[in-house]
Amino acid sequence: MPETVESVFAGVVARNPGEPEFHQAVREVLESIGPALARHPEYAEVVERICEPERQVIFRVPWEDDQGRVRVNRGFRVEFNSALGPFKGGLRFHPSVYLGIVKFLGFEQIFKNALTGLAIGGGKGGADFDPKGRSDREVMRFCQSFMTELYRHIGPQTDVPAGDIGVGGREIGYLFGQYKRITNRYDAGVLTGKGLAYGGAQVRREATGYGAVFFADEMLRQAGDSLEGKRVVVSGSGNVAIYAIEKVHQLGGTVVACSDSGGYVVDEKGIDLALLRELKEQRRGRLAEYAEHARNAAAVPDRNVWEVPCDLALPCATQNEIGGAEAAALVAGGCVAVVEGANMPTTPEAVRILGRAGVRFAPGKAANAGGVAVSGLEMQQNASRDTWTFGESEQRLREIMRDVHDRCWATAEEFGLPGDYVAGANIQGFRRVAEAMLAHGVV
């Protein structure tokens, strides 16, 4: 990093102690933007500001469980940057959530949203609440308490949350219902990821997984290849993973393995999506049960899915799941491309190992932008009280992901870094936000 940028990073670490995920996300961006700062010295004026959230909200979330016991969780909303439009980013309900995680996710969201070309800023939120094992009524009471504080900070022109890990259609419905009740307004555009019955958009549920696969397809096409016949491994078995698997199969590849926190399953014929959905979406069970119902499938407990040989890896679970050892295993297994469906699932060490081995690598801020892209389309439909078909929405998603890929590729080439999708994504996202911030003055 240039000396001036290094001092900015030192200040970020000093002001935000004990938040390694946030430090990692900031360093990755700052290490990439040197060529842009050399060409546009005026951008240096916004570097420090872009690393500091515009607003950070932390609040108590009291709720009552089914036994009548009062529980208390902590809620967060980090409104990071509104230079391009209203803050936009998901809510994560998971025990691991703390301020550093939310800031890392919000910082990534700034550049991800900028890459889509849509008029949306970056933000993120959530709570250290675990919906797993909770009844629907417990989840409802938690969501209502959470929104009772959050509602005063959000709005269609201010901040538009969506779902993330632990926040699906059920949670969004409860959150929206409480927002409507408190405000006495039907602001459909205040949340995205809504059900189709009350203002949701076609393809929103599929968008992040589909989008990552569309990006992977474009990346392979750029290299004169395609997904046809590719052997693919996906981490995770939640919403993003399920729809990534579906789209890989539609485009001619075969997903032979996926995982959850208990290990992974291998099915050489290709993961049976109907069975996976039944296990994860209906029964909310463990992936190990898959092998009990699928002939010739094998469950491997307490092991890492990246030891399975593949052509393409799609990490769709959580941050920092691919470290140095996992990257080395992917290289040894013949992997030619890694495309991040999750947020920052690959450590810096792993990225270096993949790069030295010639493995193409697509960062999450580019590859998993499909979710927020369709959220932006949902906002458009809400504003015009219109509804698009599944086909129209999917085609628009494919066009956006193609544009994101092409912007990253072209920007990397423009700055003499051909094929470096990390640099391309970071520089392109940064300079779009920087131009807007400079135009707005010191705010």
DODO-665822 format. One record per residue (C-alpha): x, y, z; residue in three letters. Coordinates in steps of 0.25 Angstrom, whole numbers, padded with zeros to 4 digits, always signed. Layout:
N
XYZAla
...
# end
This chain:
443
+0000+0000+0000Met
+0005+0014-0002Pro
+0010+0021+0010Glu
-0002+0030+0012Thr
-0012+0018+0010Val
-0004+0010+0020Glu
-0006+0021+0030Ser
-0021+0021+0028Val
-0021+0006+0030Phe
-0013+0008+0043Ala
-0024+0018+0048Gly
-0035+0008+0044Val
-0028-0003+0053Val
-0026+0007+0064Ala
-0041+0012+0064Arg
-0047-0002+0062Asn
-0039-0011+0072Pro
-0042-0026+0072Gly
-0050-0026+0059Glu
-0041-0035+0050Pro
-0051-0038+0039Glu
-0053-0023+0037Phe
-0038-0020+0037His
-0037-0031+0027Gln
-0047-0026+0018Ala
-0041-0012+0018Val
-0027-0016+0016Arg
-0032-0024+0003Glu
-0038-0012-0003Val
-0027-0002+0001Leu
-0016-0012-0005Glu
-0023-0012-0018Ser
-0026+0003-0020Ile
-0012+0008-0021Gly
-0012+0009-0037Pro
-0025+0017-0036Ala
-0019+0027-0026Leu
-0006+0028-0035Ala
-0015+0032-0047Arg
-0025+0040-0039His
-0018+0047-0027Pro
-0031+0054-0023Glu
-0037+0041-0019Tyr
-0028+0040-0007Ala
-0037+0051+0000Glu
-0048+0041+0002Val
-0040+0028+0006Val
-0041+0031+0021Glu
-0055+0035+0020Arg
-0059+0023+0012Ile
-0054+0014+0023Cys
-0062+0020+0034Glu
-0077+0017+0035Pro
-0087+0029+0034Glu
-0095+0023+0045Arg
-0094+0011+0055Gln
-0106+0007+0063Val
-0106-0003+0074Ile
-0118-0007+0082Phe
-0124-0017+0092Arg
-0134-0027+0087Val
-0142-0033+0098Pro
-0152-0044+0095Trp
-0160-0055+0102Glu
-0158-0070+0099Asp
-0168-0081+0099Asp
-0166-0084+0114Gln
-0168-0069+0117Gly
-0154-0066+0120Arg
-0149-0052+0116Val
-0137-0053+0107Arg
-0128-0042+0102Val
-0120-0041+0090Asn
-0112-0029+0083Arg
-0116-0023+0070Gly
-0108-0015+0060Phe
-0109-0007+0048Arg
-0097+0000+0041Val
-0100+0010+0031Glu
-0087+0011+0024Phe
-0088+0019+0011Asn
-0099+0026+0004Ser
-0092+0033-0007Ala
-0099+0025-0018Leu
-0112+0024-0012Gly
-0120+0019+0001Pro
-0112+0009+0010Phe
-0115-0005+0005Lys
-0110-0018+0011Gly
-0116-0030+0018Gly
-0118-0034+0033Leu
-0111-0046+0039Arg
-0117-0054+0051Phe
-0106-0063+0056His
-0098-0065+0069Pro
-0085-0060+0063Ser
-0091-0046+0060Val
-0084-0035+0066Tyr
-0080-0021+0062Leu
-0067-0025+0055Gly
-0075-0035+0046Ile
-0086-0025+0043Val
-0075-0014+0039Lys
-0067-0024+0030Phe
-0080-0028+0023Leu
-0085-0013+0022Gly
-0071-0009+0016Phe
-0072-0020+0006Glu
-0086-0016+0002Gln
-0081-0002-0002Ile
-0073-0007-0014Phe
-0082-0019-0017Lys
-0094-0010-0019Asn
-0086+0000-0027Ala
-0082-0011-0036Leu
-0096-0014-0040Thr
-0098+0000-0046Gly
-0110+0002-0038Leu
-0113+0014-0029Ala
-0111+0008-0015Ile
-0101+0011-0004Gly
-0095+0000+0006Gly
-0100-0004+0019Gly
-0102-0017+0028Lys
-0108-0021+0041Gly
-0113-0033+0049Gly
-0113-0039+0063Ala
-0106-0049+0071Asp
-0119-0057+0071Phe
-0120-0072+0066Asp
-0133-0075+0060Pro
-0129-0090+0059Lys
-0137-0098+0068Gly
-0146-0087+0071Arg
-0161-0088+0069Ser
-0168-0079+0059Asp
-0175-0071+0070Arg
-0161-0069+0077Glu
-0155-0064+0064Val
-0167-0055+0062Met
-0166-0049+0076Arg
-0151-0047+0073Phe
-0153-0040+0060Cys
-0164-0031+0065Gln
-0155-0027+0076Ser
-0144-0025+0067Phe
-0152-0016+0057Met
-0158-0008+0069Thr
-0144-0001+0070Glu
-0139-0003+0055Leu
-0152+0004+0049Tyr
-0147+0018+0053Arg
-0134+0017+0045His
-0139+0011+0032Ile
-0148+0015+0020Gly
-0149+0013+0005Pro
-0141+0026+0003Gln
-0132+0024+0015Thr
-0128+0010+0018Asp
-0133-0003+0012Val
-0130-0016+0019Pro
-0131-0030+0013Ala
-0128-0044+0018Gly
-0115-0051+0020Asp
-0111-0063+0028Ile
-0122-0067+0038Gly
-0132-0057+0031Val
-0141-0063+0021Gly
-0155-0061+0016Gly
-0161-0064+0030Arg
-0153-0054+0037Glu
-0154-0043+0026Ile
-0170-0045+0027Gly
-0170-0043+0042Tyr
-0161-0031+0041Leu
-0169-0025+0030Phe
-0182-0027+0038Gly
-0176-0020+0050Gln
-0171-0009+0042Tyr
-0185-0007+0036Lys
-0192-0008+0049Arg
-0183+0003+0056Ile
-0182+0013+0044Thr
-0196+0011+0039Asn
-0191+0012+0025Arg
-0189+0001+0014Tyr
-0175+0005+0010Asp
-0173-0008+0002Ala
-0159-0003-0002Gly
-0154-0002+0012Val
-0149-0017+0012Leu
-0146-0026+0001Thr
-0146-0041+0000Gly
-0161-0040+0003Lys
-0171-0051-0001Gly
-0178-0050-0015Leu
-0191-0048-0008Ala
-0187-0035-0002Tyr
-0177-0028-0011Gly
-0166-0038-0013Gly
-0159-0040-0026Ala
-0157-0052-0035Gln
-0143-0058-0034Val
-0140-0051-0021Arg
-0138-0064-0014Arg
-0130-0070-0025Glu
-0122-0058-0028Ala
-0109-0059-0020Thr
-0107-0074-0024Gly
-0111-0072-0039Tyr
-0103-0059-0039Gly
-0090-0066-0035Ala
-0092-0077-0045Val
-0094-0067-0056Phe
-0081-0060-0052Phe
-0074-0073-0052Ala
-0079-0076-0066Asp
-0075-0062-0071Glu
-0061-0064-0065Met
-0059-0078-0071Leu
-0064-0072-0085Arg
-0054-0061-0084Gln
-0044-0072-0083Ala
-0050-0080-0095Gly
-0057-0090-0086Asp
-0071-0093-0081Ser
-0078-0099-0069Leu
-0082-0111-0078Glu
-0076-0124-0072Gly
-0070-0117-0061Lys
-0068-0124-0047Arg
-0073-0114-0036Val
-0072-0114-0021Val
-0081-0105-0013Val
-0079-0101+0002Ser
-0092-0099+0010Gly
-0105-0105+0008Ser
-0114-0092+0010Gly
-0121-0083+0001Asn
-0109-0078-0007Val
-0103-0092-0008Ala
-0116-0099-0012Ile
-0119-0089-0024Tyr
-0104-0089-0028Ala
-0105-0104-0029Ile
-0118-0103-0037Glu
-0112-0093-0047Lys
-0099-0101-0049Val
-0108-0113-0053His
-0116-0105-0063Gln
-0103-0100-0069Leu
-0097-0114-0071Gly
-0088-0115-0059Gly
-0089-0126-0048Thr
-0089-0122-0033Val
-0083-0135-0027Val
-0082-0129-0012Ala
-0087-0119-0002Cys
-0086-0117+0012Ser
-0092-0112+0026Asp
-0086-0110+0039Ser
-0085-0125+0042Gly
-0077-0129+0030Gly
-0080-0131+0015Tyr
-0087-0141+0006Val
-0082-0147-0008Val
-0091-0151-0019Asp
-0084-0154-0031Glu
-0097-0154-0039Lys
-0099-0140-0035Gly
-0106-0135-0023Ile
-0121-0138-0023Asp
-0127-0124-0021Leu
-0141-0129-0017Ala
-0135-0137-0006Leu
-0126-0126-0001Leu
-0137-0116-0001Arg
-0146-0126+0007Glu
-0135-0128+0017Leu
-0131-0113+0019Lys
-0143-0105+0016Glu
-0154-0114+0021Gln
-0149-0123+0032Arg
-0137-0113+0035Arg
-0129-0126+0037Gly
-0114-0129+0036Arg
-0107-0132+0023Leu
-0102-0146+0028Ala
-0117-0151+0026Glu
-0115-0149+0011Tyr
-0106-0161+0010Ala
-0117-0169+0017Glu
-0127-0166+0005His
-0118-0165-0007Ala
-0112-0178-0013Arg
-0097-0177-0015Asn
-0096-0164-0007Ala
-0086-0163+0005Ala
-0086-0154+0017Ala
-0072-0150+0022Val
-0074-0144+0036Pro
-0065-0133+0042Asp
-0057-0132+0029Arg
-0055-0120+0020Asn
-0062-0121+0006Val
-0050-0115-0001Trp
-0043-0128+0000Glu
-0052-0133-0011Val
-0045-0132-0025Pro
-0053-0122-0034Cys
-0051-0113-0046Asp
-0059-0101-0040Leu
-0061-0098-0025Ala
-0072-0089-0020Leu
-0071-0085-0006Pro
-0085-0082-0001Cys
-0084-0083+0014Ala
-0077-0072+0022Thr
-0065-0064+0023Gln
-0051-0069+0024Asn
-0055-0084+0021Glu
-0044-0086+0011Ile
-0030-0084+0017Gly
-0016-0088+0012Gly
-0018-0103+0014Ala
-0031-0103+0007Glu
-0026-0095-0004Ala
-0014-0105-0006Ala
-0024-0116-0006Ala
-0032-0109-0017Leu
-0020-0107-0025Val
-0016-0122-0023Ala
-0030-0126-0027Gly
-0029-0119-0041Gly
-0038-0107-0038Cys
-0037-0097-0049Val
-0046-0086-0043Ala
-0051-0081-0029Val
-0064-0072-0029Val
-0068-0067-0016Glu
-0083-0068-0013Gly
-0081-0064+0001Ala
-0075-0052+0007Asn
-0060-0052+0008Met
-0059-0068+0009Pro
-0045-0068+0005Thr
-0033-0063+0013Thr
-0022-0054+0008Pro
-0012-0066+0009Glu
-0022-0075+0001Ala
-0024-0064-0010Val
-0009-0064-0011Arg
-0007-0079-0012Ile
-0018-0079-0023Leu
-0012-0068-0031Gly
+0002-0075-0031Arg
-0004-0087-0036Ala
-0012-0080-0047Gly
-0026-0083-0042Val
-0035-0072-0046Arg
-0042-0065-0034Phe
-0054-0056-0033Ala
-0056-0049-0020Pro
-0070-0048-0014Gly
-0072-0034-0015Lys
-0073-0037-0030Ala
-0078-0051-0031Ala
-0089-0051-0021Asn
-0095-0037-0025Ala
-0107-0044-0031Gly
-0115-0044-0018Gly
-0114-0029-0016Val
-0116-0027-0031Ala
-0129-0033-0031Val
-0132-0026-0017Ser
-0130-0013-0025Gly
-0139-0018-0036Leu
-0150-0021-0025Glu
-0148-0007-0020Met
-0151-0002-0035Gln
-0163-0011-0035Gln
-0168-0006-0022Asn
-0166+0009-0026Ala
-0174+0007-0039Ser
-0184-0003-0033Arg
-0181-0013-0044Asp
-0178-0028-0044Thr
-0168-0034-0054Trp
-0168-0049-0058Thr
-0158-0059-0054Phe
-0152-0060-0068Gly
-0151-0044-0069Glu
-0144-0044-0055Ser
-0135-0055-0058Glu
-0131-0049-0071Gln
-0128-0036-0064Arg
-0120-0043-0054Leu
-0112-0050-0064Arg
-0109-0036-0071Glu
-0105-0030-0058Ile
-0095-0041-0055Met
-0089-0040-0069Arg
-0087-0025-0067Asp
-0081-0027-0053Val
-0071-0038-0059His
-0068-0029-0071Asp
-0066-0017-0062Arg
-0056-0024-0053Cys
-0049-0030-0065Trp
-0048-0017-0073Ala
-0043-0009-0061Thr
-0032-0019-0058Ala
-0027-0018-0072Glu
-0028-0003-0072Glu
-0019-0003-0060Phe
-0009-0013-0065Gly
-0014-0025-0057Leu
-0020-0034-0067Pro
-0029-0045-0061Gly
-0028-0039-0047Asp
-0042-0039-0043Tyr
-0039-0035-0028Val
-0032-0022-0033Ala
-0043-0020-0044Gly
-0054-0021-0034Ala
-0048-0012-0024Asn
-0043-0001-0033Ile
-0056-0001-0041Gln
-0065+0000-0028Gly
-0056+0009-0021Phe
-0055+0020-0032Arg
-0070+0020-0034Arg
-0072+0023-0020Val
-0060+0033-0019Ala
-0066+0041-0031Glu
-0079+0042-0024Ala
-0073+0046-0010Met
-0064+0057-0017Leu
-0076+0063-0023Ala
-0084+0063-0010His
-0072+0071-0003Gly
-0068+0068+0011Val
-0080+0061+0017Val
# end
